[in-house]
Structure formats: structure tokens, C-alpha cells
Amino acid sequence: MSCDMPDATTDALAREGSDAAPAPARREGAPDMVRYLPAFMLITDISFMLYWTMVFFRLLPDEYLFSDYKNPVVSDWNYSFYPLDLLISLTGLVSIALWRRGADSWRPLCLVSLTLTFCSGLQAIAFWALRGEFDLGWWAVNIFLMIYPVVFSHKLVAQFHGKS
């Protein structure tokens, strides 16, 4: 997906001459990383929904489950992420839909989604670090959940304040 998130100037100019919602800004070849944000969010949000579908229907093979998953406390810990991950997907998908419609409210909702995504990854990494467990597959996914929101949140806020 190669599309720019609109900036405040583009939104203001589009609103001045039209009653319709402004179309998302498109700048071909723009170096702005924020244009990749919808793709990262869609991949993350859909992955969360797929993961939880697989968990609820017990479709994950045992070899893909993390250590001690059969322990009821560890399993409950995993299920405690369900509301958070669902909220991440909901806020992410709604923010993308609002952005596509040109609504100004996409940005705060997007920042909420990115913040929750970071927290989800951080909580998982903290748990495994405290237990002294390392599984490259699980750590990589959760470190990704921490890194991309930080990068894009910074760029999103800078863009909003005209510093991109």
C-alpha cells in the first residue's frame, strides 16, 4: 500500500473549497515513511484477528505454542491479551477507514492503536524476560509490535506539527 496519510495543510486546503471530505493526500515518490502506516496497521490488525481465531479454535500446532502453554496460569495470561489485541484491531481498522474518508479523527484513533500495539508487545516481552525464556519466533513478533508503533507515532506526530 503506497499512500500518504494527509497532513494538516492538505486537510485545511481541501476543506476550504469543498463541502465534501478531503481526499487523502498522494505524493508520488515522497520519502515520508508515514505513507506505509496503513499497510503495517492492516497486517498487524488482520494478524491479531487470525491469531485469536486460531487460538479459539485450537488450530495452532503444539510446536508453535510458547513454552509452558499447557500451564493454566500461562494460558490465562495469553488469553488476557485478547481484549487488548481486539481493541488494537478495532481502533486500527476504524482509523484507516476514517483516513480513507478524509475524516480528521483518524489521527488520534491511530495514535491510540499504535500505543496499544506497543503495550501489547512490551507486556509479552516483559513476561518472557522475567521468566528467563527466549523463543526467537515469539520475541521477534512482539519486538516488531514495539518498534513499528514507535517509529510511526513519532513520524505521525511530527507530520501533524509540520516537522516531517
Backbone torsions as a table, in degrees:
resi	resn	phi	psi	omega
1	MET	NA	120.2	-177.7
2	SER	-121.9	86.0	179.3
3	CYS	-146.5	143.1	-179.4
4	ASP	-83.2	143.4	168.8
5	MET	-75.8	141.5	-176.9
6	PRO	-69.1	148.1	176.2
7	ASP	-101.0	170.3	-175.0
8	ALA	-61.2	-37.4	-179.3
9	THR	-65.8	-46.0	179.2
10	THR	-61.0	-44.4	179.5
11	ASP	-60.8	-45.6	-177.8
12	ALA	-64.3	-43.9	179.8
13	LEU	-64.3	-40.1	-178.6
14	ALA	-67.8	-35.5	-178.9
15	ARG	-72.5	-31.1	-176.1
16	GLU	-60.1	-42.4	-173.4
17	GLY	-103.4	10.4	-173.7
18	SER	-152.7	146.3	173.7
19	ASP	-84.8	-18.7	-179.0
20	ALA	-77.2	156.0	177.5
21	ALA	-64.7	140.9	-179.1
22	PRO	-67.2	143.9	176.4
23	ALA	-76.5	149.1	177.4
24	PRO	-57.8	141.2	179.1
25	ALA	-67.8	141.4	177.1
26	ARG	-130.0	117.9	178.1
27	ARG	-124.7	102.4	-178.5
28	GLU	-61.1	133.5	176.7
29	GLY	75.1	7.8	-179.1
30	ALA	-64.5	137.0	-178.6
31	PRO	-77.3	-5.6	-175.3
32	ASP	-62.3	119.1	-179.4
33	MET	-66.7	-22.3	-176.0
34	VAL	-61.9	-22.3	179.1
35	ARG	-64.0	-18.7	178.7
36	TYR	-90.8	-6.1	-176.9
37	LEU	-56.2	-46.9	-179.4
38	PRO	-56.9	-38.4	-180.0
39	ALA	-65.3	-45.2	178.4
40	PHE	-61.5	-42.4	-179.2
41	MET	-67.2	-43.3	179.1
42	LEU	-61.4	-44.7	178.9
43	ILE	-60.7	-45.7	-179.4
44	THR	-64.9	-49.3	-176.1
45	ASP	-64.2	-43.1	178.6
46	ILE	-68.3	-37.7	177.6
47	SER	-62.5	-41.4	176.0
48	PHE	-59.6	-45.4	-179.0
49	MET	-64.7	-41.0	177.2
50	LEU	-65.1	-43.7	179.5
51	TYR	-58.3	-49.7	-177.0
52	TRP	-68.6	-32.4	174.2
53	THR	-62.3	-44.2	179.5
54	MET	-66.1	-37.8	178.6
55	VAL	-65.8	-48.9	-177.2
56	PHE	-64.3	-34.0	178.9
57	PHE	-95.2	8.8	177.6
58	ARG	52.2	48.6	-178.3
59	LEU	-94.6	-8.2	179.4
60	LEU	-82.6	125.9	176.3
61	PRO	-64.7	150.1	-177.7
62	ASP	-53.6	-35.9	-178.0
63	GLU	-67.3	-16.3	177.3
64	TYR	-94.6	-9.3	178.3
65	LEU	-77.0	150.6	179.5
66	PHE	-78.6	165.3	-175.2
67	SER	-51.5	137.8	174.7
68	ASP	64.6	22.9	-177.6
69	TYR	-61.3	-29.3	-178.8
70	LYS	-72.3	-16.3	175.6
71	ASN	-66.2	124.6	-176.8
72	PRO	-57.6	-34.0	179.4
73	VAL	-68.6	-42.7	179.3
74	VAL	-68.1	-40.1	177.4
75	SER	-62.8	-43.3	177.0
76	ASP	-62.5	-38.9	177.0
77	TRP	-58.6	-44.6	178.8
78	ASN	-61.2	-47.4	-179.3
79	TYR	-64.8	-22.3	178.8
80	SER	-66.9	-16.0	177.2
81	PHE	-81.4	-15.8	-175.4
82	TYR	-54.6	-51.8	179.9
83	PRO	-61.5	-39.1	179.1
84	LEU	-64.1	-48.4	-178.6
85	ASP	-64.8	-36.6	177.1
86	LEU	-65.7	-41.4	177.7
87	LEU	-65.5	-37.1	175.9
88	ILE	-59.4	-49.2	-178.9
89	SER	-64.5	-41.9	-179.6
90	LEU	-62.9	-49.9	-179.3
91	THR	-66.9	-36.0	178.9
92	GLY	-66.0	-49.1	-178.2
93	LEU	-67.4	-38.4	177.7
94	VAL	-67.2	-40.1	179.5
95	SER	-63.9	-37.6	177.5
96	ILE	-66.0	-42.3	178.2
97	ALA	-62.6	-41.4	178.2
98	LEU	-65.2	-41.0	177.8
99	TRP	-60.9	-43.9	-179.4
100	ARG	-63.8	-29.2	177.7
101	ARG	-84.9	-6.4	-179.9
102	GLY	81.6	15.0	-179.2
103	ALA	-78.1	134.8	-179.7
104	ASP	-64.1	-21.9	-175.8
105	SER	-73.1	-3.7	-179.3
106	TRP	-65.1	-37.6	-171.9
107	ARG	-65.0	-51.3	179.6
108	PRO	-62.8	-37.4	178.7
109	LEU	-67.0	-37.0	176.4
110	CYS	-63.1	-43.2	178.5
111	LEU	-64.1	-36.0	175.3
112	VAL	-63.0	-46.3	179.9
113	SER	-60.9	-45.1	180.0
114	LEU	-64.6	-39.5	178.8
115	THR	-64.8	-44.7	178.7
116	LEU	-64.8	-36.5	178.3
117	THR	-62.2	-45.9	177.1
118	PHE	-58.2	-46.2	-178.8
119	CYS	-62.0	-38.7	178.5
120	SER	-61.8	-47.7	178.3
121	GLY	-64.4	-42.2	-179.6
122	LEU	-62.3	-44.3	-179.1
123	GLN	-62.0	-40.7	178.9
124	ALA	-66.2	-45.9	179.7
125	ILE	-63.0	-42.3	179.6
126	ALA	-61.2	-42.4	179.8
127	PHE	-60.3	-50.9	-178.1
128	TRP	-68.3	-33.9	177.1
129	ALA	-64.9	-43.0	178.2
130	LEU	-63.0	-33.0	179.1
131	ARG	-84.5	-8.7	-179.0
132	GLY	70.3	30.0	-178.6
133	GLU	-107.6	139.5	177.6
134	PHE	-134.8	119.9	173.7
135	ASP	-130.2	112.9	-173.7
136	LEU	-51.7	-43.2	-178.2
137	GLY	-61.0	-49.4	-179.0
138	TRP	-70.4	-40.1	179.6
139	TRP	-65.3	-43.5	-177.8
140	ALA	-59.7	-46.5	179.6
141	VAL	-60.3	-45.9	-176.1
142	ASN	-74.9	-29.1	173.2
143	ILE	-69.3	-38.0	173.3
144	PHE	-57.4	-42.8	179.5
145	LEU	-64.7	-19.2	177.1
146	MET	-91.4	-37.9	-172.4
147	ILE	-77.0	-50.1	-173.1
148	TYR	-64.0	-36.2	176.6
149	PRO	-64.3	-35.5	179.5
150	VAL	-65.4	-46.7	-179.1
151	VAL	-61.4	-49.5	-176.1
152	PHE	-74.4	-33.7	177.5
153	SER	-61.8	-45.2	179.1
154	HIS	-59.5	-48.4	-178.6
155	LYS	-66.1	-38.5	-179.5
156	LEU	-64.4	-45.0	179.4
157	VAL	-68.1	-42.4	178.6
158	ALA	-61.7	-41.4	179.5
159	GLN	-63.7	-41.7	-179.4
160	PHE	-62.5	-36.1	-179.9
161	HIS	-91.1	10.4	175.5
162	GLY	74.5	27.1	-178.3
163	LYS	-114.2	18.7	-176.1
164	SER	-80.2	NA	NA
